[in-house]
Amino acid sequence: MCSKIVGMKEFVAQLTTAAAECGATPMWPLSEDDLLAFLDAVHSAEQMLRAAKAHAVREIEGRGIPATQQAPTPAAWLRNRLRISAGAAAGLLRQARLLDADPALNEALTGGRVNTDQLDVIARVLKTLPTGLDAPTRAEATATLIEWAPDLEPVQLGYAGRRILEHVAPEVVDAADEAALRRAERDAYEQRFLTLSPLGDGRVRVRGMLDAEAAAVVTAAIDPLCRPAGAAAELAEGGTARTPGQRRADALTDVCRLVLAGGELPANGGDRPQMVVTVGFDALKQRLAGGDCDTGEPLSPATVRKLACDAMVLPLVLGGAGQVLDAGRNRRLVTGPLRRALVARDRGCTFPGCDRPARWCEAHHVVPWFEGGPTSLDNLALLCAHHHHTIHGDLHGDPQGDLQGDVEGDGAGNQSGWQVTMGPDGHPEYRPPAWVDPERAPRTNPYHRTNPPHRPDPHHRPNPYPRRN
């Protein structure tokens, strides 16, 4: 045991020396490949060291060292010892306790299969499981989340975790989801508020809290007026581009002015502003299941039924993975039912890693219209303005800020090196240029997906020309 302890001390000393040398060594002589490999290696080592630190904290708390040194709490002891913030100390302590509580998470963190940020997300997801769930099912949920972790950053993992019960205990999903959503909706509704507080200097502070339904309504109203596409035009006119917060503030004011003046709101991606809720038709008829806002927030069955009383119901034929199988007509512009079907499938920008919502997106023809590509769902993908220009090899943006519906380009992403095709699950896949990935393995964007992440087959070479309608 002594030899192991000495070895650990020597190893940490060597790591400290090596880290100091790396920090003092100029990076400019490194090739691009070497620099990227160095970044990946440092990140991997950092995650492993975080795991080791969590193990040390677990042992320190277990021995009662903070109490023996008269610290009021273990978190206070960590703050003083490591000179870290209260939040960082609480997070480190929480992670250390998780290692004791769940051997599977302990093994995954130690083995580098999850990082500490993902560990926190998995723990939060597991806390939302029904209290009556048996131990084997909880263990299966943990294993599934660990399996998903290598493909998802923490926020995406949290979104995927919302559906964990569908994969490990589908028989209790409806009851558990409805109970949880009703509790969440009740709490959110009870906590709603809005205040306008004059500050005495010409400004008024606006603060508030909305439930998911109300927030979706407000978002639907202001989003058409606060899209970022007009920033280039503002600069071209000699002005200063507004911040996102300023655009939202102006949009809220403009919406109120428009409603007071005549009740008309501007179009959004070819459609009137609207709140979109996706729900299974049979489930809606049978009053069974909840739905999802286009903002990604879930709604309980009761809320969905209330909205359906005064809503336009657009039928879409969906596959088991949320794939839209039938909707819309053949035409060049993507508006009306076809755009709503596209939004229901993609929910936001489909470019890997992008979190832009559907309202800020344009419809991209996978096979261009002028090359015979149809305006049908299996030839369309939502892309935000930036990534639409990326695919077309044009990074100059839209100087007029008036891109709506569909924008044509050079075809299939040949100028930029990115290629978009439809994957076997009916969702867009992107093959990066060789300078990004020499293997050009296909990538997807799971950020907006409510189903578990789909890992594309790198050997799958789909036909770039989809079925013509």
Kinemage of the C-alpha trace (Angstrom):
@kinemage 1
@onewidth
@group {chain A} dominant
@subgroup {mainchain}
@vectorlist {calphas} color= white
{ca met a 1} P 0.000 0.000 0.000
{ca cys a 2} L 2.815 2.422 0.855
{ca ser a 3} L 4.403 1.851 -2.532
{ca lys a 4} L 1.086 2.654 -4.230
{ca ile a 5} L 0.709 5.877 -2.227
{ca val a 6} L 4.263 6.915 -3.081
{ca gly a 7} L 3.574 6.063 -6.708
{ca met a 8} L 0.420 8.202 -6.719
{ca lys a 9} L 2.297 11.168 -5.261
{ca glu a 10} L 5.086 10.802 -7.796
{ca phe a 11} L 2.589 10.469 -10.629
{ca val a 12} L 0.730 13.646 -9.604
{ca ala a 13} L 4.055 15.476 -9.268
{ca gln a 14} L 4.998 14.374 -12.774
{ca leu a 15} L 1.617 15.503 -14.078
{ca thr a 16} L 2.059 18.915 -12.468
{ca thr a 17} L 5.506 19.302 -14.008
{ca ala a 18} L 4.271 18.162 -17.415
{ca ala a 19} L 1.281 20.524 -17.276
{ca ala a 20} L 3.544 23.457 -16.400
{ca glu a 21} L 5.843 22.591 -19.295
{ca cys a 22} L 2.909 22.321 -21.694
{ca gly a 23} L 1.576 25.691 -20.589
{ca ala a 24} L 4.962 27.335 -21.088
{ca thr a 25} L 5.628 25.761 -24.490
{ca pro a 26} L 4.661 27.851 -27.556
{ca met a 27} L 1.884 26.272 -29.589
{ca trp a 28} L 2.611 27.949 -32.910
{ca pro a 29} L 5.126 25.302 -34.160
{ca leu a 30} L 2.447 22.579 -33.941
{ca ser a 31} L 0.687 21.476 -37.095
{ca glu a 32} L -3.089 21.744 -37.166
{ca asp a 33} L -3.482 17.990 -36.631
{ca asp a 34} L -1.024 18.008 -33.726
{ca leu a 35} L -2.704 21.033 -32.139
{ca leu a 36} L -6.142 19.402 -32.306
{ca ala a 37} L -4.754 16.117 -30.983
{ca phe a 38} L -3.143 18.047 -28.111
{ca leu a 39} L -6.451 19.744 -27.250
{ca asp a 40} L -8.268 16.391 -27.251
{ca ala a 41} L -5.600 14.790 -25.066
{ca val a 42} L -5.606 17.664 -22.555
{ca his a 43} L -9.404 17.567 -22.326
{ca ser a 44} L -9.391 13.804 -21.772
{ca ala a 45} L -6.719 14.114 -19.078
{ca glu a 46} L -8.663 16.952 -17.424
{ca gln a 47} L -11.802 14.803 -17.209
{ca met a 48} L -9.875 11.896 -15.695
{ca leu a 49} L -8.304 14.234 -13.138
{ca arg a 50} L -11.743 15.610 -12.236
{ca ala a 51} L -12.853 12.054 -11.565
{ca ala a 52} L -9.796 11.475 -9.377
{ca lys a 53} L -10.535 14.700 -7.473
{ca ala a 54} L -14.128 13.588 -6.875
{ca his a 55} L -12.851 10.284 -5.480
{ca ala a 56} L -10.511 12.170 -3.151
{ca val a 57} L -13.344 14.414 -1.925
{ca arg a 58} L -15.527 11.368 -1.325
{ca glu a 59} L -12.829 9.827 0.875
{ca ile a 60} L -12.168 13.113 2.698
{ca glu a 61} L -15.837 13.559 3.570
{ca gly a 62} L -16.144 9.909 4.543
{ca arg a 63} L -13.320 10.273 7.056
{ca gly a 64} L -14.914 13.386 8.545
{ca ile a 65} L -11.840 15.530 7.911
{ca pro a 66} L -13.812 18.795 7.450
{ca ala a 67} L -15.499 18.285 10.840
{ca thr a 68} L -12.224 17.465 12.617
{ca gln a 69} L -10.795 20.724 11.268
{ca gln a 70} L -13.800 22.637 12.654
{ca ala a 71} L -15.248 23.524 9.259
{ca pro a 72} L -18.989 24.307 9.486
{ca thr a 73} L -19.763 22.180 6.413
{ca pro a 74} L -17.820 20.042 3.915
{ca ala a 75} L -18.658 22.592 1.213
{ca ala a 76} L -17.201 25.438 3.288
{ca trp a 77} L -14.081 23.333 3.892
{ca leu a 78} L -13.667 22.788 0.140
{ca arg a 79} L -14.111 26.510 -0.578
{ca asn a 80} L -11.389 27.398 1.888
{ca arg a 81} L -9.051 24.557 0.944
{ca leu a 82} L -9.256 24.878 -2.838
{ca arg a 83} L -10.159 28.579 -3.081
{ca ile a 84} L -13.189 27.844 -5.253
{ca ser a 85} L -16.673 29.346 -5.398
{ca ala a 86} L -19.590 28.105 -3.339
{ca gly a 87} L -21.237 26.719 -6.469
{ca ala a 88} L -18.103 24.850 -7.519
{ca ala a 89} L -17.682 23.411 -4.022
{ca ala a 90} L -21.303 22.250 -3.909
{ca gly a 91} L -20.964 20.692 -7.358
{ca leu a 92} L -17.778 18.850 -6.444
{ca leu a 93} L -19.355 17.551 -3.254
{ca arg a 94} L -22.464 16.443 -5.129
{ca gln a 95} L -20.378 14.531 -7.663
{ca ala a 96} L -18.332 12.892 -4.930
{ca arg a 97} L -21.487 11.678 -3.178
{ca leu a 98} L -22.854 10.293 -6.447
{ca leu a 99} L -19.860 7.976 -6.699
{ca asp a 100} L -20.898 6.315 -3.446
{ca ala a 101} L -24.576 6.216 -4.303
{ca asp a 102} L -24.289 4.615 -7.745
{ca pro a 103} L -21.482 2.143 -8.590
{ca ala a 104} L -22.390 2.269 -12.301
{ca leu a 105} L -21.833 6.042 -12.427
{ca asn a 106} L -18.638 5.597 -10.420
{ca glu a 107} L -17.325 3.108 -12.968
{ca ala a 108} L -18.405 5.240 -15.942
{ca leu a 109} L -16.723 8.377 -14.587
{ca thr a 110} L -13.538 6.563 -13.620
{ca gly a 111} L -13.380 4.851 -17.012
{ca gly a 112} L -13.841 8.102 -18.920
{ca arg a 113} L -17.197 7.099 -20.439
{ca val a 114} L -18.900 10.185 -18.994
{ca asn a 115} L -17.525 13.527 -17.884
{ca thr a 116} L -18.454 15.379 -14.720
{ca asp a 117} L -20.964 17.656 -16.483
{ca gln a 118} L -22.733 14.629 -17.947
{ca leu a 119} L -22.623 12.985 -14.522
{ca asp a 120} L -24.663 15.872 -13.095
{ca val a 121} L -27.204 15.606 -15.920
{ca ile a 122} L -27.620 11.849 -15.492
{ca ala a 123} L -28.128 12.295 -11.761
{ca arg a 124} L -30.838 14.918 -12.365
{ca val a 125} L -32.606 12.661 -14.864
{ca leu a 126} L -32.531 9.710 -12.463
{ca lys a 127} L -34.117 11.868 -9.754
{ca thr a 128} L -37.147 12.409 -11.984
{ca leu a 129} L -37.918 8.681 -12.234
{ca pro a 130} L -41.039 7.487 -10.373
{ca thr a 131} L -40.331 6.524 -6.770
{ca gly a 132} L -41.985 3.138 -7.236
{ca leu a 133} L -39.685 2.086 -10.073
{ca asp a 134} L -37.857 -1.156 -9.266
{ca ala a 135} L -34.069 -1.352 -8.901
{ca pro a 136} L -33.371 -3.318 -12.134
{ca thr a 137} L -35.272 -0.743 -14.198
{ca arg a 138} L -33.401 2.121 -12.527
{ca ala a 139} L -30.134 0.342 -13.294
{ca glu a 140} L -31.198 -0.052 -16.928
{ca ala a 141} L -32.018 3.664 -17.106
{ca thr a 142} L -28.569 4.514 -15.750
{ca ala a 143} L -26.873 2.192 -18.241
{ca thr a 144} L -28.849 3.667 -21.151
{ca leu a 145} L -27.925 7.246 -20.247
{ca ile a 146} L -24.271 6.245 -19.924
{ca glu a 147} L -24.478 4.610 -23.355
{ca trp a 148} L -25.881 7.821 -24.880
{ca ala a 149} L -23.322 10.120 -23.219
{ca pro a 150} L -20.453 9.795 -25.758
{ca asp a 151} L -22.700 11.199 -28.504
{ca leu a 152} L -24.336 14.066 -26.609
{ca glu a 153} L -23.213 17.189 -24.825
{ca pro a 154} L -24.885 17.802 -21.440
{ca val a 155} L -27.896 19.834 -22.628
{ca gln a 156} L -28.668 17.318 -25.374
{ca leu a 157} L -28.281 14.457 -22.907
{ca gly a 158} L -30.803 16.155 -20.642
{ca tyr a 159} L -33.315 16.448 -23.483
{ca ala a 160} L -32.842 12.779 -24.400
{ca gly a 161} L -33.189 11.857 -20.728
{ca arg a 162} L -36.736 13.212 -20.687
{ca arg a 163} L -37.712 10.141 -22.728
{ca ile a 164} L -35.747 7.558 -20.771
{ca leu a 165} L -38.852 5.819 -19.441
{ca glu a 166} L -40.031 5.123 -22.984
{ca his a 167} L -37.024 2.839 -23.382
{ca val a 168} L -36.742 1.153 -20.009
{ca ala a 169} L -40.334 1.084 -18.713
{ca pro a 170} L -42.806 1.918 -21.487
{ca glu a 171} L -45.669 0.418 -19.491
{ca val a 172} L -45.490 3.236 -16.915
{ca val a 173} L -44.640 6.107 -19.256
{ca asp a 174} L -48.104 7.584 -19.709
{ca ala a 175} L -49.019 7.626 -16.032
{ca ala a 176} L -45.605 8.845 -14.887
{ca asp a 177} L -45.323 11.510 -17.575
{ca glu a 178} L -48.814 12.835 -16.979
{ca ala a 179} L -48.318 13.026 -13.224
{ca ala a 180} L -44.947 14.747 -13.596
{ca leu a 181} L -46.193 17.188 -16.222
{ca arg a 182} L -49.290 18.087 -14.223
{ca arg a 183} L -47.133 18.789 -11.176
{ca ala a 184} L -44.709 20.862 -13.230
{ca glu a 185} L -47.490 22.782 -14.968
{ca arg a 186} L -49.267 23.464 -11.682
{ca asp a 187} L -46.066 24.711 -10.064
{ca ala a 188} L -45.141 26.835 -13.081
{ca tyr a 189} L -48.617 28.347 -13.295
{ca glu a 190} L -48.688 29.168 -9.597
{ca gln a 191} L -45.283 30.848 -9.846
{ca arg a 192} L -46.183 33.068 -12.827
{ca phe a 193} L -45.750 36.803 -12.404
{ca leu a 194} L -44.939 39.971 -14.318
{ca thr a 195} L -43.735 43.238 -12.845
{ca leu a 196} L -42.870 46.584 -14.415
{ca ser a 197} L -40.826 48.654 -11.956
{ca pro a 198} L -39.918 52.272 -12.845
{ca leu a 199} L -36.322 52.999 -11.854
{ca gly a 200} L -36.769 56.770 -11.800
{ca asp a 201} L -34.225 57.438 -14.547
{ca gly a 202} L -36.324 56.791 -17.644
{ca arg a 203} L -35.957 53.027 -17.488
{ca val a 204} L -38.435 50.387 -16.385
{ca arg a 205} L -37.283 46.999 -15.182
{ca val a 206} L -39.424 44.134 -16.512
{ca arg a 207} L -39.271 40.860 -14.628
{ca gly a 208} L -41.440 37.819 -14.881
{ca met a 209} L -41.997 34.086 -14.951
{ca leu a 210} L -44.292 32.205 -17.349
{ca asp a 211} L -45.475 28.642 -17.598
{ca ala a 212} L -44.574 26.689 -20.757
{ca glu a 213} L -47.908 27.307 -22.486
{ca ala a 214} L -47.840 31.060 -21.915
{ca ala a 215} L -44.169 31.269 -22.893
{ca ala a 216} L -44.898 29.447 -26.152
{ca val a 217} L -47.648 31.958 -26.955
{ca val a 218} L -45.353 34.936 -26.255
{ca thr a 219} L -42.521 33.347 -28.237
{ca ala a 220} L -44.819 32.731 -31.209
{ca ala a 221} L -45.810 36.401 -31.169
{ca ile a 222} L -42.371 38.029 -30.859
{ca asp a 223} L -40.107 35.633 -32.785
{ca pro a 224} L -41.033 36.951 -36.269
{ca leu a 225} L -39.920 40.405 -35.161
{ca cys a 226} L -36.651 39.452 -33.474
{ca arg a 227} L -34.980 37.106 -35.963
{ca pro a 228} L -31.247 37.905 -36.156
{ca ala a 229} L -31.167 37.926 -39.979
{ca gly a 230} L -31.601 41.706 -40.100
{ca ala a 231} L -28.366 42.484 -38.238
{ca ala a 232} L -26.382 42.863 -41.483
{ca ala a 233} L -28.907 45.382 -42.793
{ca glu a 234} L -28.664 47.415 -39.586
{ca leu a 235} L -24.882 47.593 -39.984
{ca ala a 236} L -25.145 48.403 -43.695
{ca glu a 237} L -27.395 51.347 -42.876
{ca gly a 238} L -24.700 52.752 -40.606
{ca gly a 239} L -26.354 51.726 -37.390
{ca thr a 240} L -25.332 49.375 -34.611
{ca ala a 241} L -26.545 45.797 -34.680
{ca arg a 242} L -28.934 45.154 -31.805
{ca thr a 243} L -28.180 42.513 -29.217
{ca pro a 244} L -30.551 39.527 -28.925
{ca gly a 245} L -31.969 41.037 -25.746
{ca gln a 246} L -32.595 44.363 -27.474
{ca arg a 247} L -34.319 42.609 -30.386
{ca arg a 248} L -36.637 40.771 -27.990
{ca ala a 249} L -37.450 43.977 -26.100
{ca asp a 250} L -38.227 45.812 -29.341
{ca ala a 251} L -40.280 42.863 -30.609
{ca leu a 252} L -42.447 42.750 -27.492
{ca thr a 253} L -43.118 46.479 -27.783
{ca asp a 254} L -43.879 46.179 -31.513
{ca val a 255} L -46.301 43.294 -30.942
{ca cys a 256} L -48.228 45.347 -28.406
{ca arg a 257} L -48.339 48.315 -30.809
{ca leu a 258} L -49.530 46.114 -33.687
{ca val a 259} L -52.269 44.517 -31.608
{ca leu a 260} L -53.423 47.893 -30.298
{ca ala a 261} L -53.421 49.305 -33.838
{ca gly a 262} L -55.249 46.498 -35.613
{ca gly a 263} L -54.501 43.031 -34.331
{ca glu a 264} L -52.289 42.007 -37.256
{ca leu a 265} L -48.952 40.258 -36.753
{ca pro a 266} L -46.216 39.702 -39.385
{ca ala a 267} L -45.637 36.362 -41.092
{ca asn a 268} L -43.115 33.903 -39.695
{ca gly a 269} L -41.344 31.608 -42.170
{ca gly a 270} L -44.291 31.847 -44.557
{ca asp a 271} L -46.992 31.316 -41.915
{ca arg a 272} L -48.981 33.478 -39.547
{ca pro a 273} L -47.488 33.471 -36.042
{ca gln a 274} L -48.778 30.453 -34.201
{ca met a 275} L -48.114 28.136 -31.333
{ca val a 276} L -47.531 24.576 -32.570
{ca val a 277} L -48.200 21.500 -30.436
{ca thr a 278} L -47.434 17.999 -31.737
{ca val a 279} L -49.521 15.140 -30.350
{ca gly a 280} L -50.561 11.713 -31.591
{ca phe a 281} L -54.005 11.915 -33.228
{ca asp a 282} L -55.351 8.691 -31.723
{ca ala a 283} L -54.045 9.737 -28.313
{ca leu a 284} L -55.733 13.122 -28.710
{ca lys a 285} L -59.063 11.488 -29.612
{ca gln a 286} L -58.811 9.117 -26.665
{ca arg a 287} L -57.703 11.932 -24.292
{ca leu a 288} L -54.649 9.894 -23.335
{ca ala a 289} L -51.327 11.571 -24.025
{ca gly a 290} L -49.569 14.903 -23.782
{ca gly a 291} L -47.728 16.730 -26.539
{ca asp a 292} L -44.705 18.894 -27.256
{ca cys a 293} L -44.544 22.626 -27.973
{ca asp a 294} L -42.401 23.708 -30.890
{ca thr a 295} L -40.168 25.238 -28.205
{ca gly a 296} L -39.412 21.701 -27.010
{ca glu a 297} L -41.337 21.951 -23.743
{ca pro a 298} L -43.732 19.076 -22.955
{ca leu a 299} L -47.403 19.699 -22.197
{ca ser a 300} L -49.749 17.526 -20.163
{ca pro a 301} L -52.786 15.795 -21.734
{ca ala a 302} L -55.134 18.231 -19.995
{ca thr a 303} L -53.367 21.251 -21.501
{ca val a 304} L -53.306 19.656 -24.960
{ca arg a 305} L -57.050 18.959 -24.783
{ca lys a 306} L -57.719 22.543 -23.734
{ca leu a 307} L -55.695 23.938 -26.643
{ca ala a 308} L -57.332 21.524 -29.108
{ca cys a 309} L -60.752 22.974 -28.259
{ca asp a 310} L -59.870 26.169 -30.144
{ca ala a 311} L -57.143 25.036 -32.549
{ca met a 312} L -56.619 24.121 -36.169
{ca val a 313} L -55.743 20.409 -36.195
{ca leu a 314} L -53.356 19.588 -39.059
{ca pro a 315} L -53.058 15.836 -39.666
{ca leu a 316} L -49.523 14.564 -40.291
{ca val a 317} L -48.644 10.913 -40.769
{ca leu a 318} L -45.733 10.112 -38.437
{ca gly a 319} L -43.489 7.071 -38.288
{ca gly a 320} L -42.395 5.471 -35.047
{ca ala a 321} L -39.301 7.660 -34.713
{ca gly a 322} L -41.203 10.913 -35.267
{ca gln a 323} L -40.554 10.775 -39.023
{ca val a 324} L -43.200 12.627 -41.024
{ca leu a 325} L -44.333 10.190 -43.712
{ca asp a 326} L -46.925 12.227 -45.591
{ca ala a 327} L -47.817 15.925 -45.755
{ca gly a 328} L -47.890 18.875 -48.097
{ca arg a 329} L -47.785 19.292 -51.890
{ca asn a 330} L -45.183 19.658 -54.627
{ca arg a 331} L -44.165 23.294 -55.081
{ca arg a 332} L -40.965 25.281 -54.821
{ca leu a 333} L -41.742 27.471 -51.826
{ca val a 334} L -42.054 25.782 -48.452
{ca thr a 335} L -45.038 27.323 -46.685
{ca gly a 336} L -48.304 26.314 -45.077
{ca pro a 337} L -48.880 22.635 -44.235
{ca leu a 338} L -45.566 21.522 -45.742
{ca arg a 339} L -43.550 23.906 -43.589
{ca arg a 340} L -45.504 22.861 -40.516
{ca ala a 341} L -44.728 19.230 -41.343
{ca leu a 342} L -41.048 20.116 -41.737
{ca val a 343} L -41.055 21.925 -38.387
{ca ala a 344} L -42.789 18.960 -36.750
{ca arg a 345} L -40.028 16.658 -37.989
{ca asp a 346} L -36.880 18.776 -37.560
{ca arg a 347} L -37.949 21.180 -34.735
{ca gly a 348} L -34.925 23.386 -35.371
{ca cys a 349} L -31.730 23.750 -37.380
{ca thr a 350} L -30.557 20.269 -38.371
{ca phe a 351} L -26.888 21.222 -38.789
{ca pro a 352} L -24.772 19.304 -36.234
{ca gly a 353} L -24.437 21.189 -32.950
{ca cys a 354} L -26.829 24.065 -33.779
{ca asp a 355} L -29.497 25.063 -31.239
{ca arg a 356} L -31.423 27.607 -33.368
{ca pro a 357} L -35.213 27.094 -33.123
{ca ala a 358} L -37.437 26.311 -36.091
{ca arg a 359} L -38.809 29.855 -36.261
{ca trp a 360} L -35.344 31.129 -37.185
{ca cys a 361} L -34.816 28.503 -39.879
{ca glu a 362} L -35.196 28.310 -43.645
{ca ala a 363} L -36.093 25.293 -45.759
{ca his a 364} L -33.194 23.807 -47.709
{ca his a 365} L -33.711 21.604 -50.784
{ca val a 366} L -31.348 18.625 -50.435
{ca val a 367} L -31.471 18.212 -54.223
{ca pro a 368} L -31.964 21.749 -55.606
{ca trp a 369} L -35.259 22.658 -57.212
{ca phe a 370} L -33.540 23.701 -60.450
{ca glu a 371} L -31.904 20.263 -60.665
{ca gly a 372} L -35.243 18.516 -60.454
{ca gly a 373} L -35.411 18.164 -56.684
{ca pro a 374} L -39.005 18.032 -55.442
{ca thr a 375} L -40.480 20.249 -52.771
{ca ser a 376} L -41.392 17.285 -50.624
{ca leu a 377} L -40.592 16.384 -47.069
{ca asp a 378} L -37.971 13.788 -47.942
{ca asn a 379} L -36.020 16.428 -49.891
{ca leu a 380} L -36.110 19.214 -47.287
{ca ala a 381} L -34.162 20.131 -44.160
{ca leu a 382} L -34.452 23.063 -41.765
{ca leu a 383} L -31.309 25.208 -41.541
{ca cys a 384} L -30.708 28.491 -39.745
{ca ala a 385} L -29.519 31.353 -41.960
{ca his a 386} L -25.867 30.911 -40.989
{ca his a 387} L -25.750 27.179 -41.680
{ca his a 388} L -27.859 27.552 -44.828
{ca his a 389} L -25.147 29.803 -46.203
{ca thr a 390} L -22.512 27.385 -44.906
{ca ile a 391} L -24.054 24.515 -46.873
{ca his a 392} L -24.188 26.656 -50.004
{ca gly a 393} L -20.601 27.845 -49.519
{ca asp a 394} L -21.715 31.465 -49.051
{ca leu a 395} L -20.820 32.993 -45.690
{ca his a 396} L -21.726 36.578 -46.585
{ca gly a 397} L -25.186 36.240 -45.082
{ca asp a 398} L -28.398 37.848 -46.202
{ca pro a 399} L -27.697 41.599 -46.329
{ca gln a 400} L -31.385 42.494 -46.563
{ca gly a 401} L -32.399 40.282 -43.665
{ca asp a 402} L -35.473 39.122 -45.576
{ca leu a 403} L -34.912 35.408 -46.127
{ca gln a 404} L -38.265 33.677 -45.753
{ca gly a 405} L -39.415 30.163 -46.572
{ca asp a 406} L -36.991 28.534 -49.031
{ca val a 407} L -33.748 29.900 -50.469
{ca glu a 408} L -32.073 28.251 -53.445
{ca gly a 409} L -28.325 27.783 -53.750
{ca asp a 410} L -25.560 25.910 -55.479
{ca gly a 411} L -26.798 22.384 -54.764
{ca ala a 412} L -25.935 19.659 -52.267
{ca gly a 413} L -23.326 21.684 -50.432
{ca asn a 414} L -20.552 21.170 -52.995
{ca gln a 415} L -18.902 24.571 -52.550
{ca ser a 416} L -18.458 24.297 -48.802
{ca gly a 417} L -17.595 20.596 -48.736
{ca trp a 418} L -20.549 19.756 -46.488
{ca gln a 419} L -23.012 17.271 -47.974
{ca val a 420} L -26.527 16.786 -46.665
{ca thr a 421} L -28.508 13.618 -47.366
{ca met a 422} L -31.519 11.971 -45.775
{ca gly a 423} L -30.583 9.220 -43.329
{ca pro a 424} L -32.263 5.840 -43.005
{ca asp a 425} L -34.421 7.192 -40.154
{ca gly a 426} L -35.865 9.930 -42.381
{ca his a 427} L -33.866 12.777 -40.792
{ca pro a 428} L -31.068 14.838 -42.390
{ca glu a 429} L -27.460 13.682 -42.043
{ca tyr a 430} L -24.388 15.786 -42.764
{ca arg a 431} L -21.034 14.588 -44.073
{ca pro a 432} L -18.317 17.113 -43.218
{ca pro a 433} L -15.519 18.061 -45.608
{ca ala a 434} L -12.333 16.011 -45.400
{ca trp a 435} L -10.492 18.806 -43.596
{ca val a 436} L -12.978 18.463 -40.720
{ca asp a 437} L -13.078 14.659 -40.728
{ca pro a 438} L -10.905 12.629 -43.137
{ca glu a 439} L -13.408 9.759 -42.866
{ca arg a 440} L -16.357 12.064 -43.664
{ca ala a 441} L -18.498 10.096 -41.208
{ca pro a 442} L -22.126 11.305 -41.223
{ca arg a 443} L -23.309 13.483 -38.348
{ca thr a 444} L -26.755 14.372 -37.048
{ca asn a 445} L -28.030 17.051 -34.695
{ca pro a 446} L -29.833 15.454 -31.732
{ca tyr a 447} L -30.394 18.795 -29.994
{ca his a 448} L -34.021 19.177 -31.090
{ca arg a 449} L -34.886 15.484 -31.193
{ca thr a 450} L -37.240 14.065 -28.577
{ca asn a 451} L -36.327 10.469 -29.441
{ca pro a 452} L -33.067 8.766 -28.417
{ca pro a 453} L -30.000 9.809 -30.403
{ca his a 454} L -29.474 8.065 -33.735
{ca arg a 455} L -25.859 7.219 -34.435
{ca pro a 456} L -25.374 7.295 -38.230
{ca asp a 457} L -23.674 4.357 -39.903
{ca pro a 458} L -20.397 5.793 -41.275
{ca his a 459} L -20.480 3.193 -44.057
{ca his a 460} L -24.018 4.078 -45.144
{ca arg a 461} L -23.903 5.932 -48.459
{ca pro a 462} L -27.430 7.139 -49.127
{ca asn a 463} L -28.685 8.050 -52.579
{ca pro a 464} L -28.318 11.855 -52.759
{ca tyr a 465} L -31.365 11.959 -55.024
{ca pro a 466} L -34.371 10.995 -52.897
{ca arg a 467} L -37.654 9.626 -54.138
{ca arg a 468} L -39.473 12.008 -56.486
{ca asn a 469} L -43.130 12.695 -55.773
